[in-house]
Amino acid sequence: MGKLRVIGIGPGSIENMSLRALKAIENSDVIVGYNKYIDMIKDLVEGKEVYSTGMMGEEDRCKEALELSKDKNVALISTGDSGIYGMAGLILELRKDEEVEVIPGITASSSAGSVVGAPLMHDNCNISLSDLMTPYEDIKKRVKLAAEGDFVISLYNPKSKGRNKYLMECIDIIRGFRKDSTPVAVVRNALRDDQNYTLSQIKDFDDSTVDMMSIVIVGNSKSYLKNGYFITPRGYASKKRDVSRR
């Protein structure tokens, strides 16, 4: 009997992949994934059976991975974390009696956060602006509530050719709960080749460089920029001051 491992490969570079994920891929007979993801780890799949599909073939990939895992060791790969906008949920929905193991990876907000400093040091959330799976009205509601709750907000899938207005509409929603100096980071290709980023204040935010390879991180009410870094304080300094007064 085989086994299916649903693997988050992180940003896509081998050096940013967990040792557990690396070993799972090496020990698999079959690699299943989106064409571009397979290409990212091409050095690891030589000599293995490969099943790949295009962008909209998620359900077909999952069904094929489950079928193959009945008598082979299969790795179904996703970038980032397999359980955050990855394939883990769909696999478990479709699973019957196949053996499945979920292996986590570095998600995009963590990758992007490391590039610009420490923006995720306090309570934070991820919200995808893609309306393929979620109605846009629900997305806007979540953005509003997250902004009202003073979460640091990481916006996944922020802007595509068919959704070129959603990002600025959501930034405008967040601005209703933030001061003008709130930092915003746009990180493109985080921890990959051609990585680049911009830091700005929310009042000056420009979405012209944002695309589907980007992630946008908006700070909370206490986030700030210092010496080129985006920082969200956890509160250690103020806690130390409070203790010293007692």
N, C-alpha and C positions, 0 to 999 in steps of 0.2 A: 504493500500500500504506500502511496506517495503522500506528499504533504505540500500545502500551499503556504508560502510565506509572503505576506503583503508588506512590502519594504518601502520605507521613506528614504530616499537617497540624498536628502538635503538639497543644497543648491545645485548639485550635479557634478562637482569635482570630487575626485576620489579622496583627496586630503581632508575634505569636509564631511565625509561619510563616517558613520560610526563603525567601530570594529565589528560589532555584531552584524550590521547590515552587509559589510564587506564579506565576512565569512559566509553569510547566508547565500549571497550571490554566487560565491565561489563553489559552494556545495550544492548548487541547484543544477538540474539537468536542462531545464527549459527557462528562458527569460521571456516574460510577457510585458509589453508596455507600449506607450505612445512612441511613434517613430523618433521624435526628437529626444526623448528620454533615453531610449536605447542607444542613440548616437553619443550621448553624454558619457556613457560607461562602456564604449565599444571595446576598450582594452580588456574589460572583464568578461566579455561574452564570446570571445573567440573560441570556436570549437563546440559551442553550445547550440541547442535548438532555440530559435528565436521566433516569437510570434508578435507582430506589431501591427497597429492600426493607426488611422489618422485621428485628428482631434476629437471628433464626435463619436468615436467608436468605443466609448467606455463600457457600455453594457456587453458588447460583443467580446471585448477583452476579458472581462470578468467571467463570463460564461465559459470561454475557452480555457481560461486559467483553472477554473474549478474542474472542468472535464479532464484536462491533462493531469491534474494532481491526483487522480484516482490511482494512477500507477507510476507517477514520476514525481520527483521533487521540483517544484515550480516556484519561481520568484516573480511576483507581479510588482513592478516598480512604479513609484510615483516620485516626483520631485517634492522637496519639502518633507512634511510629515504625512505618512499614509493615512492618518486619522484626522487630518485637518485639510479639508477640501481635496482629499485623496481618494483612494479606492477601497479603503478598509470598510467603510460603512456599506457600500453597495455589495461587496463580497459577502459580508455577514447577512445581508438581507436575502441574497440569492442562495446562500449555503444550505445544503441539505444535511449530509452526514460527513462531508469532507473535513479533513483535519486542517485547521487554519491557525497560523501564528501571525500576529501583527507586530511589526518591527518599526519603531519610531525613527524619525529623522529630524533634522533642524528645519523648522518651518520658516517661511519667508520673512515674517516680522522679526524673528530672532536674528536671521542673517543680516537683514537691513539695519537693525538696531546696532549690531556690532560695528558696522561700517561708520556710523555717524556718532557713536558715543554710547550713552546709556539712557535711551529714551523710555525704556520699558521697565524701569526700576520699581514703579509702583503699579497699582491696579490698572490693567489694560485689557483690551478686547480686540478681536479681529472681526471685520465685517467685509464681506465680498459685495462689490457693486454690480456683479453680474446678475442679470435678471433671467437667466436661462432656467434656473431652478427655483428662484424666489421672486415673487411679484415686487416690482419697484416700490410700491406703496409700503410694503413690509420693510424693505431695506431702509427707506427714509425714516420710518418709525424707529427702527433700531438705532440708526445714527443719532436721531434726536434724543432718545432715552440715554444712550451712551454718553452723549455730550452733556446732557443734564446731570448725569451721575458723575461727571468729572473723570471719566476714564480716559487714559491715553488710548487713541484709536488708530489701529492699523487698517488701512483700506486696501484690500486685495482686489485684483482685477479692476483697477480704477478707471480705465478708459480704453475704449475700443472705437473703431470706425462707426459702428452702429450705436454706440453709447457715448457720444462725445460731449454730452451735457450733464450727465449724472454726477461726475466728480465735483464740478463747480457748484452744482445745486446742493450737494451734501456738505461741501466746505461752507457754503452760506448758512446752512442749518447749524453747523458747529459754531460758527462765528457768533451766533446769537447767545452762546453760553461761554465765550472765551474773550479774553482781552486781546487787543490788536497785536500785542507783542508775542503771542503764543507761537512757539516754534513749529515749523512744519518741515519734514524731510521728504524728499523724493529720491529714492534709491533705485537705480536701474541695473539689472543684472548683478544683484548682490552676490558677492563672493564667486563671481564667474568672470570669464574674459569680458573685456569691454565694460567693466564696472564703472559707474559714475554716479554722482549724487549732487544734489543742491540742498542748501539749507536756507530757509527764509522765515519771515514772520507771516502769520496768517493774513494780515492786512495786505501784504504784497504778493500773496501766493499766485503763481502763474502755472497753469496746467499745460502749457504748450509743448513741454518736453515729455509729458507723461504718456505711457502706452501700456500694453499688457505685460511687458517685461519689467514694469515698475511696481513699487509698493510705496504708498504714501502714509507717513506716520505723523499724526497730529498730537501735540502735547496736551497735558492737562493744565489746570490753572496755576500750577507751581513749576511747570517745565520752563527751562530757559536755555539760552545759548551762552557758552563760555569758551573763549579761545578756540573757536571752530568746532566745538563739541555740543551735541544736543544732550541735555541732562534733565532727567526727572528725579528730583530728590526723594529718597525714601523717608527722610525725616530723622536721620541719625544725629545730625548736628543739633536740631531743636530739642530732641529727646535728652541729649547730653546736657544742654543748658538747663532744662527743667529739673533734671536729677541734681545738678550742682546747686540749685536754689533751695533744695529741701534741707 
